[in-house]
Amino acid sequence: MAAKRIAWLDFAKGVTIFLVVIVHVVEGVYKTGQFPAQQNISTNIMGVLFTVVMPVFFALSGYVYTPPQNGRQYIIGIGKKLVNLGVPYVIFSVLYVCLQHGSQAVHHLNSWQDLAHIYALPIGYLWYLYVLFFVYGVVGLLTLLRLSRLIQGIIYSLFLWLAVTHTTALPYALTGVLMWTSSFYIGYVFKQRPTWLTHWLTVSLSGLLFVGGLAWQMHQGHDWFTTDMMTTTDVWAKLASVPLFLFLYQKNRGGLVSRYFTTYGRYSLIIYLVHAPMASIGRVLLLKLGVNYYALLLVLLVAFAWGASLMVIYGTRKWPLLNAVFNPVAYIRQIASPKQGLDEQLKF
């Protein structure tokens, strides 16, 4: 029997993926260099949202994570993750590079040769899927060693310390695992100890660290807002964002907006994959059409990227082959057992 979905988790994924769409739209507009008067607005939005979205997404993946009980479960589980993350990773890597070469108005043009190296270096926003797979592999492996949560927590903390302080070049997969396993594991620990998430001390400390960390980042100046990864400047604010925002999400009381984001939070993987190329296409088109009013451009781009993502979601319900792109394991299971539905979604 399938486990019952936790509604606030879907709500959390829905709101967080919406914030991802916003921050990537703002980043794209900022990099055009066409709105110098709104530079401070763009940098502040990016600085705050980049501090939140990726740590929280890794934590949400950790919250729904079920560790393997033996080697066989580990191999089967990591194989499913490889297919469910690897298939869309490869497809959208190719699609993203094709779209880049179809337009001259791109910030960073990936070469066709870059596609031959996506096994070692992901393209653009697809780094999240790449790193998440290796995080699953490492956490599952250490779980099989029967290490306590405390020992694992210490190990992942050391990982993070190495990631933000190392000065030598490391393989991308290794850097990603060192940097993001801690956020993933924090989510897993809160699933095991839910009372910790609502304890006044956790909420108070995380709130203070988050606000104080953001203030410290802003005080540093320069490119303080480019916080898609972790550095010694933003690491505390990023870690603090996890318990703070999980607590806030858990306090959701329902309503129309809540139901909306809960519905689409189940499809956060689809939205994540689709929104970036759609935002790029929309930005090029709207600027060519002469939409030069900053606020209007942002609103239209968010609506376009979000709306296009929802259209793809509806398409996956109608066309099984399209659904196979985003959830290939369920599609394979459907072929093997026709009575099973295709609405099982990746725990993202």
N, C-alpha and C positions, 0 to 999 in steps of 0.2 A: 504494500500500500504506500502511495506517495505521501511524503511528509506534508503536513499542513503548512501553507505559506504564512509567514509572519507579515501582517499587513503593513506595519510601520517600516519594515525593511524595504518593501516595494515603494512606499512613499519616499523613503530616504534616497533610494536609487533614482526615482523620478525627479526629485528636486535637484539632486546632485548632478545628474546628466543635463538638466536644463541649465545649471550654472556652468557646466563645461561648454555647452553651446554658446552661452553668452561670452565667456572669457575668450574662446577661440575667435569669435566674431570681432570682439574688441581688439584682440591681438592682430588680426588680419588687417583691420582698418588702420590701426596704429602704424603698422609696418609700411603702409603705402606712403607715409610721410606727407600726406595731403592735408592734414588737419593739425598744424602746429599749435593753434590756439587752444585746442582741446587735449593737448598732450598730458597735462596733469590729471585730467579726468580719466584718460585711458590707462595711465600708469597706476593710478590708485585702484581702479577696478581690477586690473590684472594682478597687482600685488596682493590684494585681499583674496580674490578667488583662486589664484594659483596656490596660495597657501593652504587652501581648504580642499579643493576638489580631488586631487590625486591621493593624498593620505586617506581621505574618507572612503574613496572607492576601493583602495586596497583593504581597508579595515572592513568594509561591507563584504568583500569577498572572503575575508577571514572569518567573519561572523557566521556565514553559511557553510563554512568548510567542515567536512566530515573526514577525520583522519583515517587512514587505512589501519586495519587490525592485523594484517599479515602481508607478506611479500606478494602474494598473488593479487590481493586487493590493490596494492600499490601499483603494480604493473598494469592492471586493467584500468585503474583510475587515471594514471598518468597517460596511458594510451588514449583514453577518451578526451582528456584535456588537450593532447597533441592534435587530435582531429578537430575538436570543437573550436580551438583557438587558432590552430595552424591553417585550416582551410580558408577562413575569412581573412586571416593575416596575409596569406599569399595573394588571394584574389584582389584585395583592396590595395596591396602594395603595387600590383600591376596597374590597377585602375587609376590610382593616384598619380603615378608617373605618367601615364597616358594623358590624363587631364592636364598635367603640368606642361607637357610638350604641345598641347593643343592651344596654349595661350602664352603670350609674351609677358603678361602681367603677373608674374609669380615672384615671391620673395626669395625663395631658394629652390633652384632648379636641380632636381635629382637627375642624374644621367641614366641611360638605359643600363649601363654597366652596374649601377647600384643595385639593380634587381637581382643580379647574380650573387650578391653578398648579403641578402636579407637574412640569411641564416646566422650571420654574425653581427650585422649592424642594421637595425630596423629603420624604416623610412618614416620620418615625420611623427605624427601622432600615434602611429601603430606601435610605438615602443611599449605602450602599456600592455598589449596582448603578449608581446614577446617576453617582457619581464615577468608578467603574471604566471606564465607557464613554468618558468624556472623557479619561481617562488613556491608554487605548488610542489614541484619536485623536491626542493630542499626541505620544506617543512614536513612533507610526508616521509622523507627518508629519516630525518631526525626523530620523528614520532615513532618509527619502527625500532629505533634504538632504545626505546622505553625511557627516554630522558624526561625528567619531571618538567612541569611548566616553568618552574623557577630557573632550572638550568637552561632550558631553551630560551627563556627570556634574556638571560645573561648573555648567551651566545649571540642572539640577534641584536642585542644592544652593542656588543663588540663589533658585529658586522657593520652597524650604522656608524659607529665611531671611525672605523677604518674607511668607510665610504666617503665621509665628509672631511677627513683629514689627510687622505693619501695624496701624494703629489706625483706619483708615477702613473703612466697610462696602463689601464687594466682592460681586459676584454669586456665588451659592453654587457654581456650576460652576467658576468661576475659583479661588475659595478652595480647593476640593477638589483641583483639579489642582496648584496650587502646593504644597499640603500633602502629598499622597500619591504623587506621581510618583517621588519619591526612593526610597521603600520598594519600589515596583514595579521600579524600575531596578536597585536593589541585587540583587534576585532574578535579574534578567536577566543581570547581570554575573557572578554566581556560576555561572550556567549556562555562560557562555562561558569562565570561568576556575575550574573546579571545585577545583583545588588550593588556591586562595585560601581556600576555605571551611574546609579542614581544617588550614591552617597554624597552628602554635602561637601565632603572634603575633595572628592574627585571633581565635582562640578566647579567648586570655588577655585581650586588650583589650576584646572585647565582653562577656566575663563581668564584668570590673571595672567597665565603664561601666554595665552593666545593674544590678548590685548597688548601686553608688554612686549611680546615678540614682534608684533606688527609695528609697534612704535619704534622698536630698535631697528627693524629693517628700514623703515622710512628715514631714520636718522642717518643711516649709512650713505644715503644718496646714490648717485651714479645709476646703475641698472638694478637697483634693489628689487624691482618688481618682476624681474625675469626669474621667477622661482618655480619653474616647472619641475626642477630637480631639487635636491636638498643640499644646503651648504651650511657652514658653521654659523652663518648669520640668521638663517630662517628655520633651522632644524627644530628648535623648541616650539616655535609657533605652529609648525606643521604637525608635530606630535600632539600638541595640546588640542588642535582642531578635532582630532578623532573623538576623544570622550565628550568634548563640548557639543559637537554637532550630533553625535549619536544620541546624547541625552535630549537635545532639542527635538530631534526627529521622533524619538520615542514618546515625547509628550504631545504629539499630534492628536488632536481631538476630533478629527473627521471634518466633514463638510464637502462642499462641491469641489473646491480647489484640491483638497486632500484626495478625494476619490479620483480626480483627474490624474494627478501625479502618481497615485498608487497604480492606476491602470497601466500607464506607460512606463512606470519603473520596471515592470516585468520584461520590457523590451529594451532595456538600457544598452545592451550590446549592439543591437541594430542601430539605435540612435547614435551611439558613439562612432560606429563605423561609417555611417552615411553622412553625418552632419558636416564633417570637415570638407570633403570635396564639394558638397552642395554650397557651403558658405563661400568657398573660393569662387565657384561659378557665379553665384549671386553677386558677389562683390565686383567682379569684372563687369558683369552685365549692367548693374546699377550705376557704376561710375561712368560707363560708356553712355548711359542714357542721361547723364547729367545730374544724378542725385548727389549733390554735394553738401547737403545739410546734415551735419554730423549725427544728431539725435535721430532724425528720420532714417538715415542710412542704417544705423544700428538696429532700429526696430524692424525695418524691412528685412534685413539680413537674418536676424534671429527668427523672424516669422517664416522666412523662406527655408532656412536650414532645418528648423523644427518641423515645418509642414511637410517638406520633402521626406524627412525621416518617417513621419507618420504614414505617408503614402506607401512607403516601402513596407512598413509593418502590415498595413492592410493587404499589400500584395503577397506577403508571405502566407497569409491566411487563405488566399485564393489559389496560389500557384505553389505546389509542393517543391518544385525545383528551386524556386527562389528561396523558400524556407531552408532548403538544404545548404545554401551558401552560409547562412547564419547559425544553423543548428544541424550540422551534418550527421551527428550521432543519432539524433532522433529520426532523421530521414532514413538512415540505414536500418534502424530498428523498425520503422514503418514498413519498409520493403520486406524485412524478414518476418514481421508479424503485422499484417494489414489491419488487424482489429485495433491496434494501438494508435492513438492520435499523435498529431505532430505538434501539440501545444506545450510539450515539455521544453522549457527554456533553460539556457545555460545560466548557472548560478554566477552571476557577474557582479 
